[in-house]
Each structure stands twice: as structure tokens, then as C-alpha cells.
Amino acid sequence: MGAALALGHALGVNALIAAEILPEIEAVMVRTLNAQMEGSRHG
């Protein structure tokens, strides 16, 4: 989480906003990673 907040800070994103939307971003990242891993397993 610290790295994500640091990245947001570097991009000029308010830390409170970044902390608020981080769970949604994390969920998308996990779904995408899972889909990629599933695809590599079958193809």
C-alpha cells in the first residue's frame, strides 16, 4: 500500500483520494492477473 500511495503522490494524486480508490484498483489488478494466469495455463 505504501508503494501505491507513493506512486499516487508522484503522479500528483491526493493521498486521501488514492487511499479511497485503492481497493477498487487492487480488485481490478487481481482479476486481470488471475485471468492472465488462467490463460497461460490453458494456452
GIZIHU-V533778 format. One record per residue. SS is DSSP state (2 for helix, 1 for strand, 0 for the rest). NEAR is the number of other C-alpha atoms within 12 Angstrom. D_FIRST is the distance of its C-alpha to the first C-alpha in Angstrom with 1 decimal. Layout:
((SS,NEAR,D_FIRST) (SS,NEAR,D_FIRST))
This chain:
((0,16,0.0) (2,12,3.8) (2,13,5.4) (2,22,5.1) (2,21,6.2) (2,16,8.5) (2,17,9.8) (2,21,10.6) (2,17,12.3) (2,13,14.2) (0,12,15.3) (0,13,16.5) (0,18,14.4) (0,18,14.4) (2,21,11.2) (2,13,12.6) (2,16,13.3) (2,25,10.0) (2,22,8.5) (2,17,11.7) (2,19,11.7) (2,23,8.2) (2,15,9.9) (2,14,12.8) (2,16,11.4) (2,17,9.8) (2,13,13.3) (2,14,15.1) (2,14,13.4) (2,14,14.3) (2,14,17.8) (2,14,18.4) (2,14,17.6) (2,14,19.8) (2,15,22.5) (2,14,22.6) (2,13,22.8) (2,12,25.5) (2,11,27.4) (2,10,27.5) (2,9,28.8) (2,8,31.7) (0,8,32.5))
